[in-house]
Every structure is written in C-alpha cells, then in structure tokens.
Amino acid sequence: MLLMALDHTRDYFSQATFSPLNLTRTTAGLFFTRWITHFCAPVFIFLAGVGAFLWAASRGKSKVELAQFLLTRGLGLIGLELTLVHLAWFFSLTYDISLAQVIWAIGWAMIALAGMVFLPNVMILILAVVLIAGHNLLDGLSPYYFNGFDWLWIALHTGGMLEPLPGHQFFVLYPLLPWIGVMALGYGLGPLFQFEPSKRRTWLLGLGLGCSVAFVGLRALNSYGDPRPWSEQKDALFTFLSFINLEKYPPSLLYLLMTLGPAWVVLAVIDQWASPLTRPLAILGRVPLFFYVVHLFLIHALAVVFAYAHYGQADWLFGAAWFFREGYPRDYGYDLFGVYAIWLVVILTLYLVCHWFVNFKQRRQEGWLSYF
C-alpha cells in the first residue's frame, strides 16, 4: 500500500513527461521508483483471493453464502471504481474519460470467483494456472477479429480505449483474464494459510523460490511469457533493466512470476514477525479500501494546492486534461527527491487518518464499514 502511494505521488508530482520504463529516456532511479510498485496489484489481488477463502472458512460460511458475498462485494467495487474513485482521479464527474483499474479488476475477479467456488479446489487451482500461464498464447488475437464483440476482448485480454457513448472514452487498463487467474490462485492456495506456521513458511518459501527461478529461466530464453523481449542495452545496468522490464497491461506470465515469486518469499520471511515497524503497517492493512480511496483524494488535493501556490492555477489537474497531460506548464513537477519527500508527508498523513478510522470502526457496528 505504501508503494502504491509512491507510484501515485509520482503520477501527480514528477517532472518527467515520459514513461519511467522507457529505457531510451529514463534513469535508474526513476525506473526503479516505478518498477518496485509492480508488486502492488498482484499481491493485492492474490491476497483478496486468500482473504475470500479465509473469510468463509473462519465464519463457517457455505459456498452459497460466500458466492453471494463475492458477488455483492464485486458489484460494489465496480460501482466504486466508476464513481468515487473516478472523482478522486479526475476531480470531475464529467466522464469525458473513465479508467478501469485495479478496483475494477478486483470487483470483476470477485464476481468470477463467485462462480468458481462451487468447483473442487484443485479445479480452481488448475483454472488459475491456465489463465496465468496460458493467456499470452492469445496475444496474437486482435480485438478486430471479434467484429461486434471487440469491446469484450479488450475488456478481457488486450486492454485499450473504448467509446461506449459518443464523447465518452473508457480506458481498460486492467484486462480481466489474468487478474481473475491471480485471485483464483489466491483462493485455491487459501488452505495453505491455515497450516501451522513453520509448514506455511516452508510452502511459501518453496513456491516463491520456484516461481523466481522459473522467471529467470523463461526470461533468459526470450521466447514466451512476455510480448517484449529483453535486449542488450548501453551498459550492464540497463541490460538488466531491460530484463526486468515486463508488461503489466495486461500482466504477462513473466510479470506475475517476477512479482508473486518474491512476494511469497517475503511473506515467508515476515510471517508472524512482530516489531515496532510492523504495527503501523498493520494499522494500514486493516483498512485497505479506505486507504486506497483516501490516498487518491489526498495526493490529488496536494497537487492542486502545490499548483495554485506555484502557478496561481491548476486547470490541468482537473478532468481529462490530467490524464492526457494537457496544459501542463513546461516546468511543472519535481525531481525524485521532491517526489519522495511529498510521499513521506502523504504516508504520515494517511497513517494518522487510518489510525482514526480503525478506532472508529471498532466503536461502530454499521455493516457498510466492513467494506472498508
């Protein structure tokens, strides 16, 4: 969650006008500031699947009850993406352009999982592996092959811009098939998180190391698993950056191996690890959706305040202008030092707000609070 806040702070405050992953223009610092945030979405969605399994198991819920929970929560998240989250990104409800991002993907993946939970667990795991490992086989299928259903293929696999209504663009950043696979994988591996700690750590470590080794081997072959082959660059460092520069939209097999493998190793290492550092992190982790919504409003509002203080206006930070980077002053933004400084202010503020909300949830019993 803190890494996600760093990525979005960079979105609103960086002076770079190009992709941090563009190896012809980027610096190592800018590249890694973006690259480290690749771990966010796969871990979020994997753990959402784990959480669905543990929610049902710990409360003795039936498959029907779990499916109903996933269906209603999924629909709620999709609605949230298109309303409150949209407002946070654009500070506008004009809907010239809408984004289908991680909350959208989690919502649809929950709806898909609502149907899968009636299958045997081994079948869910097989489906998950097929979706994750096999979806790159479909890369050659253009949406235009599907005639009137091109919009569906864009939503499921390729991603891209749609125009559902004249004058309204809908940009699918998170095509659904691989993300459904990641959530199903989390659900299918849910029983692992009920193992006693030493056995759980052994499994997580083995899975993590196995995926990490598989990533290195497949990426070295440069033949399958990502649409962008790596290549020799101007020096060894940038050749390494090319090696780990993988496709997120949609997430390739290699992208998911690169992120989930090390994430499982980290989970194994920090399992039941209590320290003064982890207690504030646990506060944030208890209210993840609240954190997500608030951090977008906070970062965007800070960008508007900074723009008014520096330029006397902030028109480019409202509506579609922000997304297409239209009307930005030529000297807008800060270097990486400035971005990281603002990020530290953001996470301290978010900790204080989330700490208050955790205490608020403990005092109140309204059902809607469980969604946050």
C-alpha positions in Angstrom: 0.0 0.0 0.0 2.9 2.4 0.7 4.5 1.5 -2.6 1.2 2.2 -4.3 1.1 5.6 -2.7 4.6 6.3 -4.0 3.5 5.4 -7.6 0.6 7.7 -7.4 2.6 10.5 -5.8 4.9 10.2 -8.8 2.0 10.4 -11.2 0.9 13.8 -9.9 4.2 15.4 -8.9 7.0 14.1 -11.1 8.5 16.4 -13.6 9.2 13.5 -16.0 6.9 13.7 -19.1 7.8 10.2 -20.3 7.3 6.7 -19.1 9.8 5.8 -16.3 10.1 2.4 -18.0 11.3 4.0 -21.3 14.9 2.8 -21.4 15.9 5.4 -24.0 15.0 8.3 -21.7 14.7 7.1 -18.1 17.3 7.0 -15.2 17.9 4.0 -13.0 16.3 5.9 -10.0 13.2 6.8 -11.9 12.9 3.3 -13.4 13.1 1.5 -10.0 10.7 4.0 -8.4 8.1 2.8 -10.9 9.3 -0.8 -11.1 9.0 -1.6 -7.4 5.4 -0.6 -7.5 4.7 -3.5 -9.9 4.4 -5.7 -6.8 1.3 -3.9 -5.6 -1.5 -5.1 -7.9 -0.5 -8.8 -8.0 -0.2 -9.0 -4.2 -3.5 -7.1 -3.6 -5.4 -9.4 -5.9 -3.7 -12.6 -4.8 -4.4 -11.8 -1.1 -8.0 -10.8 -2.0 -8.4 -14.4 -3.1 -6.8 -15.7 0.1 -9.0 -13.4 2.1 -12.2 -14.7 0.5 -11.2 -18.3 1.4 -10.3 -17.4 5.0 -13.4 -15.3 5.4 -15.6 -18.2 4.6 -13.5 -20.8 6.5 -13.3 -18.8 9.7 -17.0 -18.0 9.8 -18.3 -21.4 8.7 -20.0 -19.9 5.6 -21.4 -22.1 2.9 -20.4 -21.9 -0.7 -23.7 -20.1 -1.5 -23.1 -17.5 1.2 -19.5 -17.0 0.0 -20.7 -16.6 -3.6 -23.3 -14.1 -2.5 -20.7 -12.1 -0.6 -18.3 -12.1 -3.5 -21.0 -11.1 -6.0 -22.3 -8.2 -4.0 -18.8 -7.0 -3.0 -17.6 -7.3 -6.5 -20.5 -5.2 -7.9 -19.9 -2.7 -5.1 -16.3 -2.3 -6.1 -17.1 -1.8 -9.8 -19.6 0.9 -8.8 -17.0 2.5 -6.5 -14.4 2.5 -9.3 -16.8 4.3 -11.6 -17.9 6.9 -9.1 -15.9 7.8 -6.0 -12.5 6.5 -7.4 -13.2 8.3 -10.7 -13.8 11.5 -8.8 -10.6 11.1 -6.8 -8.5 10.6 -10.0 -10.1 13.4 -12.0 -11.7 15.8 -9.5 -14.5 15.8 -12.0 -17.7 13.8 -12.8 -17.9 14.8 -16.4 -16.9 11.4 -17.6 -15.1 12.5 -20.7 -12.8 9.6 -19.9 -13.1 6.8 -17.3 -10.4 4.4 -16.2 -10.9 0.7 -15.4 -8.1 0.0 -13.0 -7.3 -2.2 -10.0 -10.6 -1.8 -8.1 -12.5 -2.6 -11.3 -10.3 -5.7 -11.8 -10.8 -6.9 -8.2 -14.5 -6.4 -8.5 -14.9 -8.5 -11.7 -12.4 -11.1 -10.3 -14.6 -11.5 -7.3 -17.7 -11.9 -9.5 -15.8 -14.6 -11.5 -14.7 -16.3 -8.2 -18.3 -16.3 -7.0 -18.9 -18.9 -9.7 -15.7 -20.8 -9.3 -16.1 -21.5 -5.5 -18.5 -24.3 -6.3 -15.7 -26.2 -8.1 -13.3 -28.5 -6.3 -10.3 -26.6 -5.0 -7.9 -28.5 -7.3 -10.0 -27.4 -10.3 -9.8 -23.8 -9.2 -6.1 -24.1 -9.0 -5.9 -25.6 -12.5 -8.0 -22.8 -13.9 -5.9 -20.2 -12.2 -2.6 -21.7 -13.6 -4.2 -22.0 -17.1 -5.3 -18.3 -17.0 -1.9 -17.1 -15.7 0.4 -19.2 -17.8 -1.7 -19.5 -20.9 -3.2 -16.1 -21.6 -0.1 -14.9 -23.5 -0.9 -17.6 -26.1 -3.8 -15.3 -27.0 -1.7 -12.2 -27.6 -1.9 -12.6 -31.4 -5.7 -12.4 -31.4 -6.6 -8.8 -32.2 -10.0 -7.4 -31.0 -10.8 -6.7 -34.6 -11.1 -10.5 -35.1 -14.3 -10.4 -33.0 -16.3 -8.0 -35.0 -19.1 -6.6 -32.8 -17.5 -8.2 -29.7 -14.2 -6.4 -29.9 -15.1 -4.5 -26.8 -15.4 -7.7 -24.9 -11.9 -8.9 -26.0 -10.5 -5.5 -25.0 -12.0 -5.9 -21.5 -10.9 -9.5 -21.1 -7.5 -9.6 -22.7 -5.9 -6.7 -24.6 -7.0 -3.6 -22.8 -7.3 -0.3 -24.5 -9.6 2.5 -25.2 -13.4 2.0 -25.8 -16.0 4.6 -26.6 -19.3 3.2 -25.2 -21.0 6.6 -25.8 -20.2 9.5 -28.1 -17.7 11.8 -26.4 -17.0 9.4 -23.6 -13.9 7.2 -23.6 -13.5 4.2 -21.3 -9.8 3.1 -20.9 -9.4 -0.5 -19.8 -6.0 -0.6 -18.1 -6.6 -3.9 -16.3 -7.9 -6.5 -18.7 -9.6 -9.2 -16.7 -8.5 -12.7 -17.6 -5.0 -12.8 -15.9 -6.3 -11.0 -12.8 -9.1 -13.5 -12.5 -6.4 -16.1 -12.5 -4.4 -14.4 -9.8 -7.5 -14.1 -7.5 -8.4 -17.7 -8.2 -4.8 -18.7 -7.4 -5.1 -16.9 -4.0 -8.4 -18.7 -3.2 -7.0 -22.0 -4.3 -3.9 -21.6 -2.1 -6.1 -20.4 0.8 -5.8 -23.7 2.7 -2.0 -23.2 2.8 -2.6 -20.2 5.1 -4.4 -22.5 7.6 -1.2 -24.6 8.0 0.8 -24.3 11.2 3.4 -21.5 10.9 6.5 -23.5 10.1 4.8 -25.6 7.5 3.2 -22.5 5.9 6.5 -20.7 5.7 8.1 -23.8 4.1 5.4 -23.8 1.4 5.5 -20.1 0.8 9.3 -20.1 0.5 9.3 -23.1 -1.8 6.6 -21.6 -4.1 8.3 -18.2 -4.1 11.7 -19.5 -4.9 10.3 -21.9 -7.6 8.5 -19.0 -9.3 11.5 -16.8 -9.1 13.8 -19.4 -10.7 11.1 -20.1 -13.4 11.0 -16.4 -14.1 14.8 -16.1 -14.6 14.9 -19.2 -16.8 11.9 -18.3 -19.0 13.0 -14.7 -19.4 16.5 -15.7 -20.3 15.1 -17.8 -23.2 13.3 -14.8 -24.6 10.7 -16.9 -26.2 7.4 -17.0 -24.3 5.7 -15.2 -21.4 6.0 -11.5 -22.3 5.4 -9.6 -25.5 8.6 -7.5 -25.1 11.9 -9.4 -25.4 14.8 -8.1 -23.5 17.8 -6.9 -25.3 21.4 -5.7 -24.7 21.5 -2.0 -23.8 24.1 0.7 -23.5 25.6 -0.9 -20.3 25.1 -3.9 -18.0 22.7 -2.0 -15.7 20.3 -1.0 -18.5 20.5 -4.5 -19.9 19.4 -5.7 -16.5 16.6 -3.1 -16.6 15.5 -4.5 -20.0 15.5 -8.0 -18.5 13.0 -7.0 -15.7 11.0 -4.5 -17.8 7.8 -6.5 -18.3 4.3 -6.0 -19.5 1.7 -5.0 -16.8 -1.2 -4.1 -19.1 -2.2 -7.0 -19.2 0.1 -8.7 -16.8 2.2 -11.2 -18.6 3.1 -14.6 -17.2 6.7 -13.4 -16.6 5.4 -10.2 -14.9 3.4 -12.3 -12.5 6.2 -14.8 -11.9 8.6 -11.8 -11.2 6.2 -10.2 -8.7 4.4 -13.1 -7.0 7.5 -15.2 -6.5 9.5 -12.7 -4.4 6.3 -11.7 -2.7 5.8 -15.2 -1.4 9.4 -15.3 -0.2 8.8 -12.1 1.7 5.6 -13.4 3.2 7.5 -16.5 4.4 10.2 -14.3 6.0 7.9 -11.9 7.8 5.2 -14.5 8.7 4.3 -13.8 12.4 7.1 -11.2 12.5 6.1 -8.6 15.2 8.2 -5.4 15.6 7.6 -1.7 16.2 7.8 -1.3 12.4 5.0 -3.8 11.6 2.4 -2.3 14.0 1.8 0.9 11.9 1.8 -1.3 8.8 -0.8 -3.5 10.3 -3.0 -0.4 11.0 -2.9 0.4 7.3 -3.6 -3.2 6.3 -6.8 -3.3 8.4 -8.5 -0.6 6.3 -7.1 -1.2 2.7 -10.1 0.1 0.7 -10.4 3.2 2.9 -6.6 3.8 2.4 -7.0 3.4 -1.3 -9.8 6.0 -1.7 -8.3 8.5 0.8 -4.8 8.3 -0.6 -6.1 9.3 -4.1 -8.0 12.3 -2.8 -5.1 13.3 -0.6 -2.4 13.1 -3.3 -4.6 14.8 -5.9 -5.6 17.6 -3.5 -1.9 18.2 -2.6 -1.1 18.5 -6.2 -3.8 21.1 -6.7 -2.6 23.1 -3.7 1.0 23.0 -4.9 0.0 24.1 -8.4 -2.1 27.1 -7.1 0.8 28.1 -4.8 3.3 28.0 -7.6 1.3 29.0 -10.7 -1.9 30.6 -9.4 -4.0 28.0 -11.2 -4.3 24.2 -11.6 -6.6 23.7 -14.6 -4.5 20.8 -15.9 -5.2 18.8 -12.8 -9.0 18.5 -13.4 -10.9 16.3 -15.8 -9.4 14.7 -18.9 -6.6 17.3 -19.0 -4.8 15.5 -16.2 -4.9 12.1 -17.9 -3.8 13.3 -21.3 -1.3 15.7 -19.7 -2.8 18.7 -21.5 -2.0 22.3 -20.5 0.8 21.4 -18.1 3.4 24.2 -17.5 6.7 23.3 -19.0 8.4 23.5 -15.7 5.7 21.5 -13.8 6.7 18.9 -11.2 9.6 17.9 -9.1 12.7 15.7 -9.3 12.8 12.3 -7.5 14.0 13.9 -4.2 10.9 16.1 -4.2 8.6 13.2 -5.1 9.9 11.1 -2.2 9.6 14.0 0.2 6.0 14.5 -0.7 5.4 10.8 -0.4 6.7 10.8 3.1 4.2 13.5 4.0 1.5 11.5 2.3 2.1 8.3 4.2 2.4 10.0 7.6 -0.9 11.8 7.0 -2.5 8.5 5.8 -1.3 6.7 8.9 -2.9 9.2 11.2 -6.2 9.1 9.2 -6.2 5.3 9.0 -5.5 5.1 12.7 -8.5 7.2 13.4 -10.7 5.1 11.1 -9.6 1.8 12.7 -10.7 3.2 16.1 -13.9 4.5 14.5 -14.7 1.0 13.1 -14.2 -0.6 16.5 -16.7 1.8 18.1 -19.4 1.5 15.4 -21.2 -1.6 14.1 -22.7 -0.3 10.8 -22.5 -3.0 8.1 -21.1 -0.7 5.4 -17.9 -0.2 7.4 -16.9 -3.8 6.8 -16.3 -2.9 3.1 -13.5 -0.6 4.1 
